[in-house]
Amino acid sequence: MLSFLKNHPFGVEAFFESSLVLTFAVHKSQLEPLIPECLSLDLLHDEWAFVAVAMVQTKHLRPKGFPQFMGNSFLLTGYRIFVRYTSSEGKRLRGLYILKSETNKRKMELLGNIFTHYNYATTDITCTTTGPAIKIASTATGFEVLAETGATETPLPPGSPFTDWKEARKFAGPLPFTFSYNPLKREVLIIEGVRENWVPQPVKVMEYNIPFLAALGLKNPVLANAFIINNIPYYWKKGRIEQWVR
């Protein structure tokens, strides 16, 4: 029963007050060991692979069709790898593979670990805004991101492998699909997200410290881009499972 519940057995909807995403580039050899056999890395120039750190102010998360007052509001931090998957129908799907999720609400940790494979943990993460500046931080973990929004012209981060923001926007999450994998049953769980008016705006990252990247053993991750969106309704379809054949 618990296994069934973790496979997204119903649609879910929410409202994103804001979603700030920092994407880091590393050589593909560093991320290849972190994804399951059914997935491949979504690469730039057959060299750069990407891991995203998403910080999402979420309101009214609930089963789709339920009234808003039954939903949960919380701050989410998620660590995802950009990947591709070839479906049983031969379609090439772009999406994300979730490594870890953190939230500031114990209730969300409990529910998230019942209904998803996203490895939720509770921490003291907070979000504060002062004019155009947004700061997201956790005293317990040492996590900190300070970014400036609203600038008319924002340069790409120093050392970014992207040539311009148009190219960088191709790696601005979330992507249409999220994948999980059961290696014992060789089953791929596919969750499709549905969004409207998704126009990511570049932001300037002033400071950051993301201990989880070091915990993964990543060497010299390069901040490749940073985007924010505000006030977007979003929903996820019921999970779909298919057998993976090598």
URFEN-V391148 format. One record per residue. PSI is psi in whole degrees, 0 to 359 (999 if undefined). Layout:
PSI
PSI
//
This chain:
313
322
319
317
326
352
33
65
357
159
153
141
158
175
125
108
321
151
107
125
124
129
130
141
137
164
143
330
338
332
341
321
349
355
153
165
336
346
158
157
144
107
155
124
29
27
309
130
164
138
132
145
110
134
111
122
108
135
144
41
126
164
140
132
344
152
155
324
346
359
173
139
136
170
130
136
125
144
119
148
136
125
172
152
137
117
171
340
2
10
138
114
134
140
201
147
121
126
317
151
142
148
158
8
123
322
321
326
313
310
320
324
346
318
359
171
27
7
60
145
153
138
177
37
138
160
127
144
137
99
232
356
139
131
128
126
156
122
322
319
344
4
137
132
128
120
157
125
165
0
142
327
123
121
155
151
147
132
1
138
351
147
332
176
333
314
320
328
339
340
46
108
174
154
172
333
152
140
143
162
134
102
334
318
353
47
135
128
125
122
124
129
149
127
161
151
42
98
91
137
131
144
157
123
119
316
153
149
114
89
331
329
320
323
332
348
16
134
124
52
138
126
116
323
168
128
157
146
156
144
65
124
148
144
156
135
163
141
146
132
136
153
135
131
124
999
//
